[in-house]
Amino acid sequence: MNDPIEDSGDYSRTEPLRLTVPDASYGRRLDQVLAELLPQHSRNRLQGWVREACVQVDGKVECEPKRKLMGGEKLLVSEPEDIRNQPELPEDIPLDVVFEDETLLVINKPAGLVVHPGSGNWSGTLMNALLHHVPGIEVVPRAGIVHRLDKDTSGLLVVAKTLEAQTDLVRQLQARTVRRVYLALAAGAMKHEGTVNEPIGRHPSQRIKMAIVPENRGGKPAITNIRILEAFTYTTFVECSLETGRTHQIRVHMAAIHHPLVGDQVYGKHNPKLPEFPRQALHATRLGLVHPLTGLKMQWEVPMPEDMRNLLDGLRYG
């Protein structure tokens, strides 16, 4: 099925977004469908946009978020003026650069750094840093960002410095040829490793969360391969490699097999037997791709940050 967003996916631009309501959304509310098609925005924000007459359904302005849809409608979404006119500004934020040439930039993102500006985070983001670090990158959609890491996930992230490189990397991601490997600490003593192949979509009632959602209800294919590296009494150190790249994919899949990540406040539950950790214990340790210009296969690897190393050492030697 084609992506329902019928545009380049550039969230920073000012022209309206043109969307098509999936047929599987028959009978669902406008605000629910918008939240699934535009997961970078909260449902509350999108409801406000509807009430502010920023959404058209089949060419007519619709101000009622509860309107039921039939499927197949054409939506036109315009961000309110106060949001559209808020520019992303260059900021001199230090970056841990792992690799850089005229085409690519690979960074080791620290935990706590937001990737894209958004509600509550209009500055101090990776995008702001890129606009300062790479003069001219503002002409590339999303300042060259082609994939994301959650705010509290650390590790490798690649940025395209040219439009041609961005297009090539997006195609590699769509073809599932980009290799992304993560290290994580999971709750519970895992007995089995293997593959989780469960579609992921927006949680039907909790909008900040993703969930296992059937494809006929809007879920998208998601595959995570899990390998046990080290087992402890109440936790397991694992390696997760992605075949797809859905929002919160590893966190959702690990929770789905009843081994949520240590420190995950969204998908995990408080357990006094687990070590205290202020974020989800997840680190993007390895990244492999084909260089868009040279055609050479390239791979980078970075160790876990100090907080995760200390966490693991405490389990090994504490």
C-alpha positions in Angstrom: 0.0 0.0 0.0 1.3 3.5 -0.8 2.3 5.9 2.0 -0.8 8.0 2.7 1.3 11.2 2.9 1.4 12.3 -0.7 4.3 14.7 -0.4 8.1 14.7 0.3 7.5 14.4 4.1 9.3 17.6 4.8 7.7 18.7 8.2 9.5 22.0 8.2 8.0 23.5 5.1 5.2 26.0 5.0 2.8 24.7 2.3 -0.1 22.5 3.4 0.2 18.8 3.8 -1.9 16.7 1.3 -3.1 13.4 2.8 -5.4 10.6 1.8 -7.5 8.8 4.4 -6.7 5.1 4.3 -9.7 2.8 3.4 -9.1 1.0 6.7 -10.1 4.2 8.5 -13.7 3.8 7.6 -15.9 5.0 10.5 -13.1 6.6 12.5 -12.9 10.2 13.7 -11.0 12.9 11.9 -8.7 13.6 14.8 -7.9 9.9 15.2 -6.9 9.6 11.6 -4.9 12.8 11.6 -2.9 11.6 14.6 -2.1 8.3 12.8 -1.1 10.1 9.6 0.9 12.8 11.4 2.5 11.0 14.4 5.0 13.9 14.8 2.1 15.9 16.2 0.0 15.2 19.3 -3.7 14.5 19.0 -4.5 17.5 21.1 -2.6 19.8 18.8 -4.3 18.4 15.7 -7.7 18.8 17.3 -6.8 22.4 17.9 -5.9 22.8 14.2 -9.2 21.3 13.2 -11.1 23.8 15.4 -9.0 26.6 14.0 -10.2 25.8 10.5 -6.8 24.5 9.4 -8.1 21.2 7.9 -10.1 20.7 4.8 -11.9 17.4 3.9 -12.4 17.0 0.2 -12.0 20.7 -0.4 -14.3 21.9 2.4 -13.1 23.3 5.8 -13.9 21.0 8.6 -14.0 22.3 12.2 -15.3 19.3 14.1 -12.6 16.8 15.3 -15.2 14.1 15.8 -16.3 14.0 12.2 -16.5 10.4 11.0 -14.6 9.5 7.8 -15.5 7.0 5.2 -12.0 6.3 3.8 -10.5 7.7 0.7 -11.1 11.4 1.5 -8.5 14.0 0.5 -7.2 16.0 3.5 -5.5 19.4 3.3 -3.7 20.3 6.6 -2.3 23.8 7.1 -0.3 24.5 10.3 -1.5 27.7 12.1 0.5 30.8 11.4 2.1 31.0 14.8 3.7 27.6 14.2 4.5 27.9 10.5 6.3 31.2 11.0 8.6 29.9 13.8 11.9 29.3 12.0 14.5 26.8 13.0 17.6 28.8 13.9 21.3 27.7 13.8 22.7 27.0 17.3 26.3 26.3 18.3 25.6 23.0 20.0 28.5 20.6 20.2 28.2 17.4 18.1 30.1 14.2 18.5 31.0 13.6 14.9 32.0 10.0 14.0 32.3 10.6 10.2 32.0 13.5 7.8 32.6 14.1 4.2 30.9 16.3 1.6 27.9 14.0 1.4 27.3 12.4 4.8 27.6 13.3 8.5 27.4 10.5 11.1 27.0 11.6 14.7 26.9 9.9 18.1 23.8 11.5 19.6 23.8 11.8 23.4 20.7 10.9 25.4 18.6 13.9 26.1 19.1 15.6 22.7 15.8 16.1 20.8 16.2 15.5 17.0 13.5 17.8 15.6 12.1 21.1 16.9 8.5 20.7 18.1 6.1 21.6 20.9 8.1 22.5 24.0 11.4 22.0 22.1 11.7 24.8 19.6 15.5 25.2 20.3 18.4 23.1 21.5 17.7 20.3 19.0 19.9 18.3 16.7 18.3 20.2 13.8 19.4 23.5 15.3 22.9 22.1 15.7 23.1 20.9 12.1 22.0 24.3 10.8 25.1 25.7 12.5 27.5 22.9 11.8 26.7 22.5 8.1 26.3 25.9 6.3 23.7 25.6 3.5 22.0 22.4 4.9 18.8 24.4 5.3 18.1 23.8 1.6 17.8 20.0 2.4 14.5 19.0 3.8 14.6 18.5 7.6 18.3 19.7 7.5 19.2 16.3 6.1 17.8 14.1 8.8 16.5 10.8 7.4 15.9 8.8 10.5 15.4 9.5 14.1 16.4 8.4 17.6 14.1 9.1 20.6 15.2 11.9 22.8 16.5 9.6 25.5 18.1 7.0 23.2 21.8 7.5 22.5 23.9 6.5 19.5 24.5 6.6 15.8 22.5 8.7 13.4 23.3 9.6 9.8 22.5 13.0 8.2 22.5 13.7 4.5 24.3 16.9 3.5 22.8 17.1 0.0 19.4 16.5 -1.5 20.8 13.7 -3.7 22.3 11.9 -0.7 19.0 12.3 1.3 17.0 10.8 -1.5 19.4 7.9 -1.8 19.4 7.2 2.0 15.6 7.3 2.1 15.5 4.7 -0.6 18.0 2.5 1.3 15.8 2.8 4.4 12.7 1.9 2.4 14.6 -1.1 0.9 15.6 -2.2 4.4 19.3 -2.3 3.4 20.5 0.1 6.2 21.8 -1.9 9.1 21.0 -0.6 12.5 22.0 -2.4 15.6 21.2 -1.4 19.2 22.3 -2.5 22.7 19.6 -2.6 25.4 18.9 -3.8 28.9 15.6 -5.6 29.2 13.5 -6.4 32.2 13.3 -10.0 33.2 15.5 -13.1 32.6 14.9 -13.8 28.9 14.9 -17.5 28.0 14.6 -17.2 24.2 16.0 -15.0 21.5 14.7 -14.6 17.9 12.5 -12.3 15.8 9.5 -10.2 16.7 7.4 -9.6 13.6 4.4 -7.5 14.7 3.0 -4.4 13.0 3.2 -1.1 14.9 0.8 1.9 14.9 -0.4 4.7 17.1 -2.0 3.5 20.3 -5.8 3.7 19.9 -6.3 5.6 23.2 -3.0 6.8 24.5 -1.6 9.2 21.9 1.9 9.5 23.2 2.4 5.7 22.8 2.8 3.3 19.9 1.4 -0.2 20.1 1.0 -3.5 18.3 -1.8 -2.6 15.8 -3.1 -4.9 13.0 -2.2 -3.7 9.5 -5.9 -3.5 8.7 -6.2 -0.9 11.5 -3.3 1.2 10.3 -0.4 -0.7 11.7 2.8 -0.9 9.6 5.1 -3.9 9.3 7.8 -4.0 11.9 10.5 -6.6 12.4 13.1 -6.7 15.2 15.8 -9.4 15.6 16.8 -10.0 19.2 20.0 -11.7 20.5 20.8 -12.4 24.1 24.3 -11.2 25.1 24.3 -11.6 28.8 21.7 -12.8 31.4 21.3 -11.6 34.9 18.8 -12.5 37.7 16.2 -9.9 36.8 17.4 -8.4 33.6 18.9 -9.4 30.2 21.5 -7.5 28.1 20.4 -7.9 24.5 21.3 -6.8 21.0 18.5 -5.7 18.7 18.8 -5.3 15.0 16.1 -3.5 13.0 14.7 -4.6 9.6 12.2 -1.8 9.7 12.3 1.6 11.5 9.0 2.3 13.1 8.5 4.9 15.9 9.5 3.3 19.3 9.9 0.0 17.5 12.4 -1.7 19.9 10.6 -0.4 23.0 7.2 -1.6 21.7 8.4 -5.0 20.6 10.3 -5.6 23.8 7.3 -4.7 25.9 5.1 -6.9 23.6 7.2 -10.0 24.6 7.0 -8.9 28.3 10.5 -7.7 28.5 10.3 -3.9 28.4 13.5 -1.9 28.6 14.9 -0.9 31.9 14.1 2.7 32.6 11.3 3.0 30.0 8.7 5.1 31.7 6.2 4.8 28.8 6.2 1.1 28.0 7.5 -0.4 31.2 6.1 -0.7 34.7 7.7 0.1 38.0 9.5 -3.0 39.4 11.6 -2.7 42.6 13.7 -5.6 41.4 15.0 -3.6 38.5 17.9 -1.2 38.7 17.1 2.5 38.7 17.9 4.2 35.4 16.7 7.7 34.3 16.0 6.8 30.7 15.2 3.8 28.5 18.5 1.7 28.4 18.8 1.8 24.7 21.9 2.7 22.5 22.3 2.7 18.7 25.7 1.1 18.6 26.2 0.1 14.9 25.2 1.7 11.6 25.8 0.3 8.1 24.9 1.7 4.7 26.0 2.2 1.2 27.7 5.5 0.6 25.4 7.5 -1.7 28.3 9.0 -3.8 30.9 6.3 -3.9 28.7 3.2 -3.7 31.0 1.7 -1.0 29.6 -0.2 1.9 30.4 1.6 5.1 29.9 0.8 8.8 30.4 2.7 12.1 30.3 1.5 15.7 30.4 3.4 18.9 30.4 2.0 22.5 27.7 2.6 25.0 27.8 5.9 26.9 29.0 6.0 30.5 25.6 5.7 32.1 24.8 2.4 30.4 28.3 1.1 31.0 27.9 1.9 34.7 24.5 0.2 34.7 25.9 -2.9 33.2 28.9 -3.0 35.4 26.7 -2.7 38.4 24.8 -5.8 37.4 28.0 -7.7 36.6 30.0 -6.7 39.7 27.6 -5.1 42.1 
